[in-house]
Every structure is written in structure tokens, then in C-alpha cells.
């Protein structure tokens, strides 16, 4: 306001009698309420005049001064009340500049009646759109935007002598009390997003009372009193998602404050992490497969490289033929005579639903026997007789109830020794086709062999690692048990080594060689039935042992191991010093041959004499990876033949038949006969 209007208002109030504001009924019934405050300058002037008055001043001047101070005090109370309303609603803003420090209020000044303004609640303040309605004392409403007009209309009804200045003050107050603009949508959403306000009344919910935090079955949160009113007055639906809701669906939420955490980036990062883990696992699996393929290809490469070197060697020798001289004959003809070849003469079908495993031969009887199951309809296992004269099958002899693990033909008699998983060892005569003797065991029998020095004795290897010695003349049981090796693995293979000629610096004792997978043991025969053990450590699991009596070499076939990724066939020799004080057995490896990369079956390998050179011998072994019989020359260390087969070769046996030297191979269902054709 201007200073002139303030001074005029103060002078008019000072000159008017006390209580004149309440004396005029027309002024009190006015629809418009005008609020006018004195300026700081007028208050200071009035205070100065009162302080400088003499002791003989009139009583009217004192009363006027007291009335002026009471009016100021009333206006200050109204100002503080309006300030509290403005802080609560934040919608009405009275911009009044009063320096309170310059006002001295009397302690006995009367107070004005309560303010005619009606304070709005928070919900009513938020519902204000563009016009703020203010109620008067009689309940009638005026627009604050039109406050200047209402104040102008009410000014003539006032009994104050200074009506015109009051009208000007009302115009200014109307402009100053104009309602502000409603809050923007973004501001309301920011308040709603903090997780503490009800979405119906936009007021903070409480943890107790009528407006406590509750939720519907759809999960949306409200104040309890608000949602109950909503469900009573509206269709039974959620205000936010329109899902059906009832009062019984209201559930109390015990939380002081709710705040939704934005985990979008975390979820996206977790999803990417899972994808990377799956990709890493696939890569590791592919790497493992590639490494396995690399190992197989490397072994195949070594095999092909060896074959290429053999062919190059033969080609080089053939090209050098004219330079060797004319008196001794051509080298090509010598090579052709030495190499020779195999031809498949016959394949015998032993049964479609049978399961063959072992093969044994008797040169004296001219007979082969194979262990096999009876049929798919009848239980039982036995042996099938095959003549080596015409390679025709004959009778099947049923022997065991369990699978036969090993068979051995007697060197000088028509007896077949068989070891079975039915915990029995039996002797069968192939002349009468009957079982002549049965030896019952405590555990399953896995292997058996005849004593080459004593035809009345034989050895049996059991599942628990025990080796027992039997005699045909004592039918009650084993005559002795060989010393334990400290291992409980089954005896998968055994071979008796006969007594050999003694040399000046070493001896050749007889004994028994057994295999328990990772351990091979030689039992040296001592006086009587005493044996001395000599453990032989092997690299890999030894599944087959064979003995060549002419050169007294041993063949040990082992499965692949971590250090050797392929099947190995090792030619070994045992040497014993002549010094009786040091009873020592040395184990020497002469030659090692490498087969395929896998072996599952317990197949047998053999050492046999080279039919083209009796001073040399071959290594014959069935190979699962190649599905063939691989033959190596012991002298040169090279593979000389490969006899392909449709199935895995489980056992093989060289024989001398009516058609010459032959090699027979046994698979699960058939027997193949390969005849040797001498080169010219």
C-alpha cells in the first residue's frame, strides 16, 4: 500500500469512537470482508505522538491511542492466523510486509473476534482447480479473483468516515490474496511416487487408525477408510485396475514406508549373465568334444604315418633291387615269399541269439571249442565243438548255469576245463559230452589254465583275487592256495610258464603269471607246493596275457590309460639271476605295439609263430576301434596284416589244420577262419 492510504486509515480509526466497528449492523452484515493493515510509517507516527503528549492531554486522545494499538494487535492476530493457513494449504498466499520489531503492542489491548475465513482441508485444497472460494461469516461465498469488486461493493456500506481509502486498500488486498495456480500433474505424481500417499485422497497413510495402510487382493495399496468408502459408493472394483474387489478382500499391510526399487538394470544384467554362463558351458562342452576328436585323430595320424613309412620302406627296397647283385636273386621275390597273405576261408554262424566268449583248441584231437550260451529261450552255458578238418560244427554240451568266463583244453587228453560265474569249476569230456568232475567255489571263478609241467594239475583264479591249485586225483577240492597279492580285484587272466633250460647267468623257473588289471604277479614255483610272488607293475589295466614257449616271451595287453590313450600290446621277458642269495625277478619290455583308442570287452591277444619264418613270431590282437584283427611282426615292430571284421573280435587262436596254417577269430555270434597263403 502507499503511505498516504496507511496514514488516512490510521487517522480515521483514531478519530472514530471505540468499538465503532461493531456498532454498525449494516457493516457487520456485509457480504464482503475487507482486511486492512496500517503501514509501518503510520504506526511509528502514532507511537511518537502518544509518547510526546503532555500530562494535560485530553482523555479522548488517550482513548484514541489505545484503540489504535488494539486494532494493530487484532490485525496481527489475523495475520498470524492467515500465515498458518498459508503454511498448511500452500494454496493461499498473503504477501504482507510488516516489520514486527517496530510495533509495540500493549499488554491490555482487546482482541478482535475470530477470523471470518474458513480454513480448507488438504483434500479440499487439492480439489481447487482455478478459483479459490472464501466463505464469509454468514456462509456466502465470493471468488477471490473477484475480491476487488466485492470489496468495492461493500465499501459504501461501511460506517467508517474514510470509505474511499478503505476501498482502495480492499482493491490492493484482493490482488494480494488471489489464489495461486493449482499444482502441476508432475508435482502430484512426484508426491504419489514416494510410496507414502493414498491414491484416492492423496494424503499420507498411517500404520494405525482409520487411514492405515491396506491392500486389495490385486495388490494395490490404499488408506483403509478411503477404500472402504470407495467400495461402499462405487461398484466393487479396484480404483486403479478395475479388478473385482470386496470389503473382505481388504488386507492390512504392516509397513512404515513403502518404496519400489527399480531393478530393471539388475534384471537385464542377470539375464545377460545367465546367457553368458550358458554360452560358456556350451563352449566348454564343445572344447571337450574337440579335444577327444583331436586325440582320436592324433592316434589315427600316427597309425597312418606308420603305414606310410612301411610303404616307403618297401618302395625304397624295391627300387634298389637291381643294385643288390644278380647271384642271390631279386629282393622283390624274397619280399613276396616272406609277406604272403591271409584269405577268409569260412565264416561259421554259431547262433543269432547266442553269446560266445572264449576259444580253445586241441591239436591232438583236431578240435576247436567255443564257450557260448544255449539260446534265448533256455538258460545255461556250455561249449560248442568244431572240427578243424572241415570246420563244421557238431554237438553243444550244456555245462554251467552261469556265464563261462574262461576255458582251457588239456594238452594230452580230451578234457575241457571251464570257469563260470555260477561259482563252480568243471571238467568236461568232449568224447562222451558229459561233465566228469565239478569243483564248487565260494565265489565266482574268472579264469583257469593247465599246468604245463604237470598234466594232472590246473589253476583257477577267483573274483576276490584268490588263486587255487587243483589236482585231478584229489576231487575233494584245492590242494593249496597261492599267496595273496594284497589285491581283491578278480583274476581276469592267467598263463602257466613251464620250466625252461638254465643258462650260465640266469635260470628259467616255472610258475604262474596272473593279471588283476593294474597288477600282474608271477608266482615262482619252489619246492613242493610253495610259491614265491614277484609283483610286476603295469601301465594301464592288463586284460590278457600270453606265452610263447620257443622264445619264452610274454605278451601283455593293456587298456588305454591317462598316460597312454590307446591300447598297448607289450612283448616282455622275465629274467632270474643265478645267484641263489638274491632271489630277484626282473621285468623287461622288448617291444610295444599300439592299437585303437578304446577297449570295452575283455578280449584276448596271442603270440604265435610266423608261418613264413619259424624263428620269428607275430602279435595277434582284436581291436575294437578298428573292428579288425591287427597283426604285428615282432622282429621289425611293424604291422604286417589287418583282418577286418563286422563285429568285435573277442578271442583268437592259431591252428594247424588240413588246409595248412589258419587263424581263427571269434566274435559274439560267429567264427571266422583265415587261411594263410604263402608268398612265392
C-alpha positions, 0 to 999 in steps of 0.5 A: 500500500502507499503511505498516504492510504496507511496514514488516512486509515490510521487517522480515521480509526483514531478519530472514530469512537471505540468499538465503532466497528461493531456498532454498525449492523449494516457493516457487520452484515456485509457480504464482503470482508475487507482486511486492512493493515496500517503501514509501518510509517503510520504506526511509528507516527502514532507511537511518537505522538502518544509518547510526546503528549503532555500530562494535560492531554485530553482523555479522548486522545488517550482513548484514541491511542489505545484503540489504535494499538488494539486494532494493530494487535487484532490485525496481527492476530489475523495475520498470524492466523492467515500465515498458518493457513498459508503454511498448511494449504500452500494454496493461499498466499498473503504477501504482507510486509510488516516489520514486527520489531517496530510495533509495540503492542500493549499488554491490555489491548482487546482482541478482535473476534475470530477470523471470518475465513474458513480454513480448507482441508488438504483434500479440499485444497487439492480439489481447487482447480482455478478459483479459490472460494472464501466463505464469509461469516454468514456462509456466502461465498465470493471468488477471490479473483473477484475480491476487488469488486466485492470489496468495492461493493461493500465499501459504501456500506461501511460506517467508517468516515474514510470509505474511499481509502478503505476501498482502495486498500480492499482493491490492493488486498484482493490482488494480494490474496488471489489464489495461486495456480493449482499444482502441476500433474508432475508435482502430484505424481512426484508426491504419489511416487514416494510410496507414502500417499493414498491414491484416492485422497492423496494424503499420507497413510498411517500404520494405525487408525482409520487411514492405515495402510491396506491392500486389495487382493490385486495388490494395490495399496490404499488408506483403509477408510478411503477404500472402504468408502470407495467400495461402499459408493462405487461398484466393487472394483479396484480404483486403479485396475478395475479388478473385482474387489470386496470389503473382505478382500481388504488386507492390512499391510504392516509397513512404515514406508513403502518404496519400489526399487527399480531393478530393471538394470539388475534384471537385464544384467542377470539375464545377460549373465545367465546367457553368458554362463550358458554360452560358456558351458556350451563352449566348454562342452564343445572344447571337450568334444574337440579335444577327444576328436583331436586325440582320436585323430592324433592316434589315427595320424600316427597309425597312418604315418606308420603305414606310410613309412612301411610303404616307403620302406618297401618302395625304397627296397624295391627300387634298389633291387637291381643294385643288390647283385644278380647271384642271390636273386631279386629282393622283390621275390624274397619280399613276396615269399616272406609277406604272403597273405591271409584269405577268409576261408569260412565264416561259421554262424554259431547262433543269432541269439547266442553269446560266445566268449572264449576259444580253445583248441586241441591239436591232438584231437583236431578240435576247436571249442567255443564257450557260448550260451544255449539260446534265448529261450533256455538258460545255461552255458556250455561249449560248442565243438568244431572240427578243424578238418572241415570246420563244421560244427557238431554237438553243444554240451550244456555245462554251467548255469552261469556265464563261462568266463574262461576255458582251457583244453588239456594238452594230452587228453580230451578234457575241457576245463571251464570257469563260470560265474555260477561259482563252480569249476568243471571238467568236461569230456568232449568224447562222451559230452558229459561233465566228469568232475565239478569243483564248487567255489565260494565265489565266482571263478574268472579264469583257469589254465593247465599246468604245463609241467604237470598234466594232472594239475590246473589253476583257477583264479577267483573274483576276490583275487584268490588263486587255487591249485587243483589236482585231478586225483584229489576231487575233494577240492584245492590242494593249496592256495597261492599267496595273496597279492594284497589285491581283491580285484578278480583274476581276469587272466592267467598263463602257466610258464613251464620250466625252461633250460638254465643258462650260465647267468640266469635260470628259467623257473616255472610258475604262474603269471596272473593279471588283476588289471593294474597288477600282474604277479608271477608266482615262482614255483619252489619246492613242493607246493610253495610259491614265491610272488614277484609283483610286476607293475603295469601301465594301464589295466592288463586284460590278457596275457600270453606265452610263447614257449620257443622264445619264452616271451610274454605278451601283455595287453593293456587298456588305454590309460591317462598316460597312454590313450590307446591300447598297448600290446607289450612283448616282455621277458622275465629274467632270474639271476643265478645267484641263489642269495638274491632271489630277484625277478626282473621285468623287461619290455622288448617291444610295444605295439599300439592299437585303437583308442578304446577297449570295452570287452575283455578280449584276448591277444596271442603270440604265435609263430610266423608261418613264413619264418619259424624263428620269428613270431607275430602279435595277434590282437582284436581291436575294437576301434578298428573292428579288425584283427591287427597283426604285428611282426615282432622282429621289425615292430611293424604291422604286417596284416589287418583282418577286418571284421563286422563285429568285435573280435573277442578271442583268437587262436592259431591252428594247424589244420588240413588246409595248412596254417589258419587263424581263427577269430571269434566274435559274439555270434560267429567264427571266422577262419583265415587261411594263410597263403604263402608268398612265392 
